[in-house]
Amino acid sequence: MRRAALSLALLASACAATPTPTRDELAQALVAFHAAPAAPTDITHIACRGLEVDPTEFACRWRQRDGRRWQGWQSYLALSGDGWQLIDEPSKRP
């Protein structure tokens, strides 16, 4: 029991170390990039990992509702004083 709690705490701290956009921030970034807009309620499971080349750029993945189905998406995002911005066109994950 104690080992499981420690593992969960370590996992939570590792996830907290990488900045990740909120649903609202990602939806705004999609609209600003002129990508297919999505309502924040149609975005879930956002996960990002930092890039070693630039600490302000991240490879991000998320799930987005497409009608009645959820589709996996990915793109590179940058975090600046203006908030989150897409660096390239989002693509569907295989």
SULVENWO-V964792 format. One record per pair of residues at least 12 apart in sequence whose C-alpha atoms are under 8 Angstrom apart, sorted by the first residue. I is the first residue (numbers start at 1). J is the second residue. D is the distance in Angstrom with one decimal. If there is no record, write none. Layout:
I_J_D, I_J_D
This chain:
18_48_6.9, 18_49_6.4, 18_50_6.7, 19_48_7.3, 20_46_7.1, 20_47_6.5, 20_48_5.8, 21_46_7.5, 21_84_6.8, 22_46_7.7, 23_40_4.9, 23_41_7.3, 23_43_5.9, 23_44_6.9, 23_46_7.7, 24_39_7.9, 24_40_5.1, 25_83_7.6, 25_84_6.5, 26_40_7.7, 26_84_7.1, 27_39_6.3, 27_40_5.7, 27_43_7.7, 29_84_6.1, 29_85_5.1, 29_86_6.0, 30_85_7.9, 30_86_7.0, 32_85_7.6, 33_85_7.5, 33_86_6.4, 33_89_7.9, 35_89_7.1, 35_90_7.4, 38_64_7.6, 42_64_5.5, 42_65_5.0, 43_62_7.0, 43_63_5.8, 43_64_4.6, 43_65_6.6, 44_62_6.1, 44_63_5.2, 44_64_6.4, 45_61_7.8, 45_62_5.2, 45_63_5.8, 46_60_7.1, 46_61_5.8, 46_62_4.3, 46_63_7.0, 47_60_5.6, 47_61_5.4, 47_62_6.4, 48_60_4.1, 48_61_6.3, 56_78_5.5, 56_79_5.3, 56_80_7.1, 57_76_7.0, 57_77_5.7, 57_78_4.3, 57_79_6.5, 58_76_5.6, 58_77_5.3, 58_78_6.2, 59_74_7.4, 59_75_6.1, 59_76_4.6, 59_77_6.4, 60_74_5.6, 60_75_5.6, 60_76_5.9, 60_77_6.8, 61_73_5.6, 61_74_4.3, 61_75_6.6, 62_74_6.4, 71_92_7.2, 71_93_7.8, 72_92_5.8, 72_93_5.2, 72_94_7.7, 73_90_6.6, 73_91_5.6, 73_92_4.4, 73_93_5.1, 74_90_5.6, 74_91_5.5, 74_92_6.3, 74_93_6.3, 75_87_7.5, 75_88_6.4, 75_89_6.6, 75_90_4.7, 75_91_6.5, 76_88_6.1, 76_90_7.8
